[in-house]
Amino acid sequence: MGKAPMDTLQLSCIQIAIALLLLTQTESTIDDTSTHPDDPITNCIATERTALLAFRAGLSDPANLLSSWKGDDCCRWKGIYCSNGTGHVVRLDLRGPDCGSGVWSTQALAGNISSAMLGLQQLWYLDLRCNRFNNIQIPEFMGSLHSLRYLDLSMAQFTGRIPPQLGNLSNLRYLNLETYPYDSGTYSTDVTWLSRLTSLEHLDMTFVNLSTIVHWLPVVNMLQTLKVLRLPFCQLRSSPDSLQISNLTSLEILDLSINNFSKHSRPNWFWDLTSLKYLDISFNGFFGPFPDEIGNMTSIVELQLSDNNLVGMIPSNMKNLCNLERLVSSRNNINGSVTELFHRLPSCSQNKVHELFLQDSNLTGSLPDTLIEALSNLNWLILADNRLTGHVPVWLGELTKLTMLDLGYNNLDGVMHEGHLSRLDMLEELTLSGNSIAITVSPTWVPSFRLRIIQLGSCQLGPNFPTWLRWQTQALTLDVSNTSINDMVPDWFWVAASSVMFLNIRNNQIT
């Protein structure tokens, strides 16, 4: 018994040590061996400081983002990270401001990239995304930065051919060459250089023009460590039926959306990738039935099939997809019962399905009378532009995690009352336009939700002005057109609607 406190102390020390170890680790593509500019460290290596200053001299810096690049200790300059052990510059993080906003900032870096960067031979992390290197090619000399493991040149307005010299970066684990559609664009006519990146885990070439390349898949198949492959908008034209031997056993994310495959839905090589967690093949002209092979993809979390020419009911073995959280299959021709579709969704593993996008899918029949277990944790339910009939069932009010409900432009009728709506505390969008639904609630009812999108055109709200709208003060869109309102606009309405950007109250008798 006397040893118990010491054992407990030893166990606690081990647990603390493990926790500290985990905190120092990062994802596999990044080795965190560098200092932050605020960390104490001896002055950086003089030749590397000279290289950085020459690199800066080629840049245009309209917002003076690099004003800290002065003095002897370059390890304290903005965007520079040095090795704790050697003092070498190992990370250069100069991503542009407002990165991810979709609009280039006038404060972003521009100009040319000097070959003086070759003086940073210990550099393993380089991030130049979201800058404005317009009308210059990705420099060929970057292929001589042999220590690089992380390279992000995305959305930086590069143009022209992607240099095959990047294939010399055999240590590279992360490569992002994504561009914007309104750039003059980057392209590649030969991707065999990719096959030399034998450590690559993440590859993103979104919007890179690959239209002349036919045999791209055998090259990608040589990347045995690949976990993420994003090739949307690449103008690809070939999707082989199969791979004789697939090396892509680690692939978890595959985005092939918006290419030009225009072939039968099966066979296709990607249906055999049972390790996939995310698959997007939308906007590709695939035709034929929904493949039964979908049911074998038991790791899948998100499945995007929209805007193809897939026909018929989803396969019954989709009930096997116990990890499925998001199904996007809008604008395919299911042409079958919405209730049957719901019953084919997986209810295993604690009902993980959160988002269903089934807009314009030629779904028919009535919504089921009782809640189907697979739907109980939905956040988004999109069933607009189908041929649904009958009443809106009260069980929708049990979907307490719902943030978006879109049943617009069907043939639904009947009454929705407080029982449908009073428990939807998290609801942000309610779209019922294009139906014949009557919304009948008490004039004193105060909704628990605060909607941002309210689209109720052609529903029955009148004759009195619906008082529950008084509490919807965060709405950006409000459509109550053709809703049989025969009343004066109350004074509170203009206060409640002060945030609205789109307002439609026409085809009523409002004074």
C-alpha positions as CSV (number, residue, x, y, z in Angstrom):
1,M,0.0,0.0,0.0
2,G,2.9,2.3,0.7
3,K,4.0,2.2,-2.9
4,A,0.6,3.3,-4.3
5,P,1.3,7.1,-4.2
6,M,4.6,6.7,-5.9
7,D,3.0,4.5,-8.6
8,T,0.3,7.1,-9.1
9,L,3.0,9.8,-9.4
10,Q,4.9,7.8,-12.0
11,L,1.7,7.2,-13.9
12,S,0.9,10.9,-13.9
13,C,4.3,11.8,-15.1
14,I,4.0,9.3,-18.0
15,Q,0.6,10.7,-18.9
16,I,1.9,14.2,-18.9
17,A,4.9,13.2,-21.0
18,I,2.6,11.6,-23.5
19,A,0.3,14.6,-23.6
20,L,3.3,16.9,-24.2
21,L,4.5,14.6,-27.0
22,L,1.1,14.7,-28.7
23,L,1.0,18.5,-28.5
24,T,4.3,18.8,-30.3
25,Q,3.2,16.6,-33.2
26,T,1.5,17.9,-36.3
27,E,0.0,16.3,-39.3
28,S,2.2,14.0,-41.3
29,T,3.0,16.6,-43.9
30,I,4.6,19.0,-41.5
31,D,7.6,18.5,-39.1
32,D,7.4,21.1,-36.4
33,T,11.2,21.6,-35.6
34,S,11.2,25.3,-36.1
35,T,11.0,28.4,-33.9
36,H,8.4,31.1,-34.0
37,P,9.8,34.6,-34.7
38,D,9.2,35.5,-31.1
39,D,11.2,32.6,-29.7
40,P,14.7,33.3,-28.4
41,I,17.4,32.1,-30.8
42,T,20.8,33.1,-32.0
43,N,21.1,35.2,-35.1
44,C,20.3,33.4,-38.3
45,I,23.0,32.2,-40.7
46,A,24.4,35.1,-42.7
47,T,24.2,33.5,-46.1
48,E,20.6,32.7,-45.6
49,R,19.8,36.2,-44.4
50,T,21.5,37.5,-47.6
51,A,19.3,35.1,-49.7
52,L,16.2,36.3,-48.0
53,L,17.0,39.9,-48.6
54,A,17.7,39.2,-52.3
55,F,14.3,37.3,-52.4
56,R,12.6,40.3,-50.9
57,A,14.2,42.7,-53.4
58,G,12.4,41.0,-56.3
59,L,9.0,41.4,-54.6
60,S,6.5,44.2,-54.7
61,D,5.1,44.7,-51.2
62,P,2.4,47.4,-51.4
63,A,1.2,46.9,-47.8
64,N,4.7,46.7,-46.4
65,L,3.9,43.3,-45.0
66,L,7.6,42.5,-44.7
67,S,8.6,45.6,-42.8
68,S,10.1,43.4,-40.1
69,W,12.7,42.1,-42.5
70,K,15.6,44.1,-41.1
71,G,18.4,43.6,-38.6
72,D,20.7,40.6,-38.2
73,D,18.3,38.0,-36.8
74,C,16.2,36.9,-39.7
75,C,14.7,34.2,-37.5
76,R,12.6,37.0,-36.0
77,W,11.3,38.3,-39.3
78,K,7.7,37.8,-40.2
79,G,7.0,34.5,-41.9
80,I,10.5,33.1,-41.2
81,Y,11.0,30.0,-39.0
82,C,14.4,28.6,-38.1
83,S,15.5,25.2,-36.8
84,N,15.9,25.0,-33.0
85,G,19.0,22.8,-33.5
86,T,20.9,24.4,-36.4
87,G,19.6,27.9,-36.9
88,H,18.9,27.2,-40.5
89,V,15.7,28.7,-42.1
90,V,13.4,25.8,-42.5
91,R,10.0,27.4,-43.0
92,L,8.9,30.3,-45.2
93,D,5.2,31.2,-44.6
94,L,4.2,34.1,-46.8
95,R,0.6,33.4,-47.6
96,G,-1.4,36.4,-48.8
97,P,-3.9,38.2,-46.6
98,D,-7.6,37.3,-46.9
99,C,-6.6,33.9,-48.2
100,G,-9.7,31.8,-49.0
101,S,-11.9,34.8,-49.6
102,G,-11.9,34.2,-53.3
103,V,-10.8,37.8,-54.0
104,W,-7.1,38.8,-54.3
105,S,-6.1,41.4,-51.8
106,T,-4.3,44.5,-53.0
107,Q,-2.1,44.0,-50.0
108,A,-0.7,40.7,-51.3
109,L,2.9,40.2,-52.4
110,A,3.6,40.5,-56.1
111,G,6.6,40.7,-58.5
112,N,9.2,38.0,-59.3
113,I,10.6,35.2,-57.3
114,S,14.4,35.4,-57.2
115,S,16.6,32.3,-57.6
116,A,18.4,33.6,-54.5
117,M,15.9,31.4,-52.7
118,L,18.3,28.5,-53.6
119,G,20.4,29.8,-50.7
120,L,17.8,28.2,-48.4
121,Q,18.8,24.6,-48.9
122,Q,17.4,23.5,-45.5
123,L,13.9,24.8,-46.4
124,W,11.3,22.2,-46.0
125,Y,8.1,24.3,-45.9
126,L,7.2,26.9,-48.5
127,D,3.8,28.6,-48.6
128,L,3.2,31.4,-51.1
129,R,-0.5,30.9,-51.7
130,C,-2.9,33.8,-52.4
131,N,-0.3,36.2,-53.6
132,R,-0.2,38.0,-57.0
133,F,2.6,36.6,-59.1
134,N,0.6,37.4,-62.2
135,N,2.0,36.5,-65.6
136,I,5.0,34.6,-64.4
137,Q,5.6,30.9,-64.5
138,I,6.3,28.7,-61.5
139,P,10.2,29.0,-61.4
140,E,12.0,25.9,-62.6
141,F,14.6,26.4,-59.9
142,M,12.1,25.4,-57.2
143,G,12.8,21.8,-58.2
144,S,16.3,22.3,-56.7
145,L,15.0,22.9,-53.2
146,H,15.5,19.3,-52.4
147,S,14.6,19.5,-48.7
148,L,11.0,20.7,-49.4
149,R,8.3,18.5,-47.9
150,Y,5.5,21.1,-48.1
151,L,4.9,23.3,-51.1
152,D,1.8,25.5,-51.5
153,L,1.7,27.7,-54.6
154,S,-2.1,27.8,-54.9
155,M,-4.1,30.8,-56.0
156,A,-1.0,32.9,-56.5
157,Q,-1.7,33.9,-60.1
158,F,1.0,31.8,-61.7
159,T,0.6,31.2,-65.4
160,G,2.0,28.9,-68.0
161,R,3.4,25.4,-67.9
162,I,4.0,23.7,-64.6
163,P,7.7,22.9,-64.6
164,P,8.5,19.2,-64.6
165,Q,11.5,20.0,-62.4
166,L,9.1,19.8,-59.5
167,G,9.5,16.1,-59.9
168,N,12.9,16.4,-58.4
169,L,11.4,17.1,-55.0
170,S,11.5,13.5,-53.9
171,N,10.9,14.4,-50.2
172,L,7.7,16.3,-51.0
173,R,4.6,15.2,-49.0
174,Y,2.2,18.1,-49.7
175,L,1.8,19.8,-53.1
176,N,-0.9,22.4,-53.9
177,L,-1.0,24.0,-57.3
178,E,-4.6,25.0,-57.4
179,T,-5.3,28.1,-59.5
180,Y,-8.4,30.3,-60.1
181,P,-10.7,29.9,-63.1
182,Y,-10.3,33.5,-64.1
183,D,-6.5,33.3,-64.2
184,S,-4.8,32.9,-67.5
185,G,-4.1,29.5,-65.9
186,T,-1.5,26.9,-65.5
187,Y,-1.3,23.7,-67.5
188,S,0.7,20.5,-68.0
189,T,1.0,18.4,-71.1
190,D,3.0,15.6,-69.3
191,V,2.5,14.6,-65.7
192,T,5.1,11.8,-65.6
193,W,7.2,14.0,-63.3
194,L,4.6,13.3,-60.6
195,S,5.7,9.7,-60.5
196,R,9.0,10.7,-58.9
197,L,7.2,12.2,-55.9
198,T,7.3,8.9,-54.1
199,S,6.5,10.4,-50.6
200,L,3.6,12.5,-51.7
201,E,0.5,12.4,-49.5
202,H,-1.5,15.4,-50.7
203,L,-1.9,16.6,-54.3
204,D,-4.2,19.4,-55.4
205,M,-4.2,20.6,-59.0
206,T,-7.7,22.2,-59.1
207,F,-8.2,24.2,-62.3
208,V,-4.9,23.1,-63.8
209,N,-5.5,22.4,-67.5
210,L,-4.7,18.7,-68.1
211,S,-6.9,18.4,-71.2
212,T,-4.2,16.9,-73.5
213,I,-3.3,14.1,-71.0
214,V,-4.9,10.7,-71.5
215,H,-2.9,8.4,-69.4
216,W,-2.8,10.4,-66.2
217,L,-4.1,7.6,-63.9
218,P,-1.2,5.2,-64.3
219,V,1.1,8.0,-63.2
220,V,-1.0,8.8,-60.1
221,N,-1.2,5.1,-59.3
222,M,2.5,5.1,-58.7
223,L,2.0,7.4,-55.6
224,Q,1.5,4.7,-53.0
225,T,1.5,7.1,-50.1
226,L,-1.2,9.4,-51.6
227,K,-4.1,10.2,-49.2
228,V,-5.6,13.3,-50.9
229,L,-6.1,13.7,-54.7
230,R,-8.0,16.8,-55.9
231,L,-8.3,17.2,-59.7
232,P,-11.6,19.1,-60.3
233,F,-12.0,21.5,-63.3
234,C,-8.9,19.9,-64.9
235,Q,-10.6,19.1,-68.3
236,L,-9.8,15.4,-67.9
237,R,-11.4,13.2,-70.5
238,S,-10.5,9.7,-69.5
239,S,-11.5,7.6,-66.6
240,P,-10.3,4.0,-67.0
241,D,-12.5,1.1,-66.1
242,S,-10.0,-0.3,-63.6
243,L,-6.5,-0.6,-62.4
244,Q,-4.8,-4.0,-62.8
245,I,-3.0,-3.4,-59.6
246,S,-4.1,-0.5,-57.5
247,N,-1.4,1.2,-55.3
248,L,-3.9,3.8,-54.0
249,T,-4.8,1.8,-50.9
250,S,-4.2,4.8,-48.7
251,L,-6.3,7.3,-50.7
252,E,-9.0,8.8,-48.5
253,I,-10.1,11.9,-50.4
254,L,-10.8,11.9,-54.2
255,D,-12.2,14.9,-56.0
256,L,-12.8,14.4,-59.8
257,S,-15.7,16.8,-60.1
258,I,-16.4,18.9,-63.2
259,N,-14.4,17.1,-65.8
260,N,-15.4,15.6,-69.2
261,F,-15.6,11.9,-68.7
262,S,-19.1,11.3,-70.3
263,K,-19.0,7.5,-69.8
264,H,-21.1,4.8,-68.2
265,S,-21.3,4.9,-64.4
266,R,-19.7,1.5,-64.2
267,P,-17.2,0.1,-64.4
268,N,-14.9,2.8,-63.1
269,W,-11.6,2.5,-61.3
270,F,-12.6,4.6,-58.3
271,W,-15.4,2.2,-57.2
272,D,-12.7,-0.2,-56.0
273,L,-11.1,2.3,-53.6
274,T,-12.7,1.0,-50.4
275,S,-10.4,3.2,-48.3
276,L,-12.1,6.4,-49.6
277,K,-13.8,8.7,-47.0
278,Y,-14.7,11.4,-49.5
279,L,-15.6,11.0,-53.2
280,D,-16.8,13.7,-55.5
281,I,-17.6,12.8,-59.1
282,S,-20.3,15.4,-59.7
283,F,-20.7,17.3,-63.1
284,N,-19.0,14.6,-65.1
285,G,-21.6,13.2,-67.5
286,F,-21.6,9.8,-66.0
287,F,-24.7,7.9,-67.1
288,G,-26.5,4.7,-66.3
289,P,-27.7,3.3,-62.9
290,F,-26.3,4.1,-59.5
291,P,-23.6,1.4,-59.2
292,D,-24.0,-1.4,-56.6
293,E,-20.3,-1.0,-55.9
294,I,-21.2,2.1,-53.8
295,G,-22.3,-0.3,-51.1
296,N,-18.8,-1.7,-50.8
297,M,-17.3,1.7,-49.9
298,T,-17.9,1.2,-46.2
299,S,-15.4,3.9,-45.1
300,I,-17.2,6.7,-47.1
301,V,-18.1,9.8,-45.1
302,E,-19.1,12.2,-47.9
303,L,-20.5,11.1,-51.3
304,Q,-21.1,13.7,-54.1
305,L,-22.8,12.4,-57.2
306,S,-24.7,15.5,-58.4
307,D,-25.3,16.7,-61.9
308,N,-24.7,13.5,-63.8
309,N,-27.2,11.3,-65.7
310,L,-27.5,8.6,-63.1
311,V,-30.9,6.9,-63.2
312,G,-33.0,4.7,-60.9
313,M,-33.2,4.1,-57.1
314,I,-30.0,4.2,-55.1
315,P,-28.7,0.7,-54.3
316,S,-30.2,-1.1,-51.3
317,N,-26.7,-2.0,-50.1
318,M,-26.1,1.7,-49.2
319,K,-27.4,0.7,-45.8
320,N,-23.9,-0.7,-45.3
321,L,-22.3,2.7,-45.4
322,C,-22.3,3.1,-41.6
323,N,-19.9,6.1,-41.7
324,L,-21.9,8.2,-44.2
325,E,-22.6,11.7,-43.1
326,R,-23.3,13.6,-46.3
327,L,-25.0,12.5,-49.5
328,V,-25.2,14.9,-52.4
329,S,-27.1,13.6,-55.4
330,S,-29.0,16.5,-56.8
331,R,-30.1,16.6,-60.4
332,N,-30.0,12.9,-61.1
333,N,-33.0,10.9,-62.3
334,I,-33.9,8.7,-59.3
335,N,-37.5,8.5,-60.5
336,G,-38.8,6.7,-57.4
337,S,-40.4,6.9,-54.0
338,V,-38.8,9.3,-51.5
339,T,-39.9,6.9,-48.7
340,E,-38.1,4.0,-50.3
341,L,-34.9,6.1,-50.7
342,F,-35.0,7.0,-47.0
343,H,-35.3,3.4,-46.1
344,R,-32.1,2.6,-48.1
345,L,-30.0,5.1,-46.1
346,P,-27.8,3.7,-43.4
347,S,-29.2,3.8,-39.9
348,C,-26.2,1.9,-38.4
349,S,-23.5,3.5,-36.2
350,Q,-25.6,6.1,-34.4
351,N,-27.3,7.6,-37.4
352,K,-24.4,9.7,-38.7
353,V,-26.2,11.1,-41.8
354,H,-26.3,14.8,-41.3
355,E,-26.8,16.3,-44.8
356,L,-29.1,15.1,-47.6
357,F,-29.0,17.0,-50.9
358,L,-31.6,15.5,-53.3
359,Q,-32.9,18.5,-55.2
360,D,-34.3,18.0,-58.6
361,S,-34.0,14.2,-58.5
362,N,-37.5,13.2,-59.8
363,L,-38.5,11.9,-56.4
364,T,-42.1,10.9,-56.1
365,G,-44.8,10.0,-53.5
366,S,-45.4,11.3,-50.0
367,L,-43.0,11.8,-47.2
368,P,-43.2,8.9,-44.7
369,D,-45.7,9.2,-41.9
370,T,-43.2,8.3,-39.2
371,L,-39.6,9.3,-38.6
372,I,-37.1,7.0,-40.2
373,E,-34.2,6.3,-37.9
374,A,-31.5,7.2,-40.5
375,L,-32.8,10.8,-40.6
376,S,-32.9,11.5,-36.9
377,N,-29.7,13.6,-36.8
378,L,-30.1,15.6,-39.9
379,N,-28.7,19.2,-40.1
380,W,-29.7,19.8,-43.8
381,L,-32.6,18.3,-45.7
382,I,-32.9,19.5,-49.3
383,L,-35.7,18.0,-51.3
384,A,-36.7,20.9,-53.5
385,D,-37.8,20.6,-57.2
386,N,-39.1,17.1,-57.0
387,R,-42.7,15.7,-57.4
388,L,-43.5,15.1,-53.7
389,T,-47.2,15.1,-52.8
390,G,-49.3,15.0,-49.6
391,H,-48.8,16.6,-46.2
392,V,-45.7,17.7,-44.4
393,P,-45.3,15.2,-41.6
394,V,-45.1,16.4,-38.0
395,W,-42.0,14.3,-37.4
396,L,-39.9,17.0,-39.1
397,G,-40.4,18.9,-35.9
398,E,-38.4,16.1,-34.1
399,L,-35.3,17.0,-36.2
400,T,-34.0,19.3,-33.5
401,K,-30.5,19.7,-35.1
402,L,-32.0,20.9,-38.4
403,T,-30.4,24.2,-39.7
404,M,-31.7,24.0,-43.3
405,L,-35.1,22.7,-44.5
406,D,-35.9,23.1,-48.2
407,L,-39.0,21.5,-49.6
408,G,-39.7,24.1,-52.2
409,Y,-41.4,23.6,-55.5
410,N,-43.1,20.2,-55.0
411,N,-46.8,19.5,-54.8
412,L,-47.1,19.5,-51.0
413,D,-50.3,20.6,-49.3
414,G,-52.0,20.4,-45.9
415,V,-51.2,22.4,-42.8
416,M,-47.9,23.1,-40.9
417,H,-48.4,24.2,-37.3
418,E,-46.4,24.9,-34.2
419,G,-45.8,21.2,-33.8
420,H,-43.8,21.2,-37.0
421,L,-41.7,24.2,-36.0
422,S,-41.5,24.9,-32.3
423,R,-38.6,22.5,-31.5
424,L,-36.4,23.6,-34.5
425,D,-34.2,25.9,-32.4
426,M,-31.3,25.8,-34.7
427,L,-33.2,26.4,-38.0
428,E,-31.6,29.0,-40.2
429,E,-33.3,28.4,-43.6
430,L,-36.9,27.6,-44.2
431,T,-37.9,27.2,-47.9
432,L,-41.4,26.0,-48.7
433,S,-42.1,28.2,-51.8
434,G,-44.0,26.7,-54.7
435,N,-46.3,24.4,-52.6
436,S,-49.8,24.8,-51.3
437,I,-48.9,24.5,-47.6
438,A,-50.9,26.5,-45.0
439,I,-48.8,27.7,-42.1
440,T,-51.2,28.1,-39.2
441,V,-49.8,29.2,-35.8
442,S,-51.0,31.2,-32.9
443,P,-50.7,35.0,-33.3
444,T,-48.9,35.0,-30.0
445,W,-46.4,32.2,-31.0
446,V,-42.7,33.2,-30.6
447,P,-40.4,30.9,-32.6
448,S,-37.3,29.7,-31.0
449,F,-35.3,30.0,-34.2
450,R,-33.9,33.0,-35.9
451,L,-34.0,32.4,-39.7
452,R,-31.7,34.0,-42.3
453,I,-33.5,32.6,-45.3
454,I,-37.4,32.7,-45.3
455,Q,-39.0,31.6,-48.6
456,L,-42.7,30.9,-48.3
457,G,-44.0,32.1,-51.7
458,S,-47.4,30.6,-52.7
459,C,-48.0,29.2,-49.2
460,Q,-51.1,30.2,-47.3
461,L,-50.1,32.7,-44.5
462,G,-53.0,35.1,-44.5
463,P,-55.4,36.8,-44.2
464,N,-53.6,38.4,-41.3
465,F,-50.0,39.5,-41.5
466,P,-48.0,36.7,-39.9
467,T,-46.9,38.0,-36.5
468,W,-44.2,35.4,-35.9
469,L,-42.1,37.2,-38.5
470,R,-41.7,39.9,-36.0
471,W,-38.9,37.9,-34.3
472,Q,-37.0,37.1,-37.5
473,T,-34.7,40.1,-37.2
474,Q,-31.7,38.4,-38.8
475,A,-33.3,37.5,-42.1
476,L,-31.4,38.2,-45.3
477,T,-34.0,36.8,-47.7
478,L,-37.8,37.2,-47.1
479,D,-40.3,36.0,-49.6
480,V,-44.0,36.0,-48.6
481,S,-45.3,36.7,-52.1
482,N,-48.7,35.3,-53.1
483,T,-49.5,34.1,-49.6
484,S,-53.1,35.5,-49.3
485,I,-52.2,38.3,-46.9
486,N,-55.0,40.9,-46.7
487,D,-53.8,43.3,-44.1
488,M,-51.8,46.4,-43.2
489,V,-48.1,46.2,-42.8
490,P,-47.5,46.5,-39.1
491,D,-45.0,49.1,-37.9
492,W,-42.7,46.3,-36.3
493,F,-42.2,44.8,-39.8
494,W,-39.9,47.5,-41.0
495,V,-37.7,47.0,-37.9
496,A,-37.7,43.2,-38.2
497,A,-36.9,43.5,-42.0
498,S,-34.1,46.0,-41.6
499,S,-31.4,43.4,-42.3
500,V,-33.2,42.0,-45.4
501,M,-31.3,42.2,-48.7
502,F,-34.0,40.5,-50.8
503,L,-37.7,41.2,-50.0
504,N,-40.7,40.0,-52.0
505,I,-44.3,40.7,-50.7
506,R,-46.0,41.0,-54.1
507,N,-49.3,39.4,-55.2
508,N,-51.0,40.1,-51.8
509,Q,-53.5,42.7,-50.7
510,I,-51.2,44.6,-48.4
511,T,-51.9,48.2,-47.5
